[in-house]
Amino acid sequence: MTRPKPNAEAINLTKQDLLRILTEDDSLRKLMQTLLQEALEAEMERTALPVLGHA
């Protein structure tokens, strides 16, 4: 991924547009599901393990 150039034109999307783009494309939808699942599992491990005495 490259950084935008200072003179790059901004792209304005609504939340609905972004959600539609991410859910209509199967590969992007699967990628988002995987990323969210990994983030949720990491957060659960970070918060639950110390409480359970496994840290």
C-alpha positions in Angstrom: 0.0 0.0 0.0 1.3 3.4 -0.9 0.8 6.7 0.9 -1.3 9.2 -0.9 0.5 12.0 -2.5 -0.1 15.5 -1.2 -2.0 16.5 -4.4 -4.0 13.3 -4.5 -7.7 13.8 -4.8 -9.7 12.8 -1.8 -12.4 10.1 -2.2 -15.5 10.7 -0.1 -17.6 7.6 0.7 -20.5 7.3 3.0 -20.6 4.6 5.6 -23.3 2.9 3.5 -21.1 3.0 0.4 -18.2 1.5 2.2 -20.3 -1.2 3.7 -21.8 -2.1 0.3 -18.3 -2.2 -1.3 -17.0 -4.5 1.5 -20.0 -6.8 1.5 -20.6 -7.2 -2.2 -17.1 -8.4 -3.0 -16.8 -12.0 -1.7 -13.0 -11.7 -1.3 -13.2 -8.4 0.6 -16.1 -9.7 2.7 -14.1 -12.8 3.7 -11.0 -10.7 4.5 -13.0 -8.4 6.7 -14.6 -11.4 8.5 -11.2 -12.9 9.1 -9.7 -9.6 10.3 -12.6 -8.9 12.7 -12.5 -12.5 14.0 -8.8 -12.2 14.7 -9.2 -8.9 16.4 -12.0 -10.1 18.6 -10.1 -13.3 19.6 -7.0 -11.2 20.5 -9.1 -8.8 22.6 -10.8 -11.7 24.4 -7.5 -13.3 25.1 -6.0 -10.0 26.3 -8.9 -9.4 28.8 -10.1 -12.9 29.7 -6.8 -14.7 30.4 -5.6 -12.4 33.2 -9.0 -12.7 34.9 -8.9 -16.5 34.7 -5.4 -16.6 36.1 -3.7 -17.9 32.9 -1.4 -14.9 32.4 
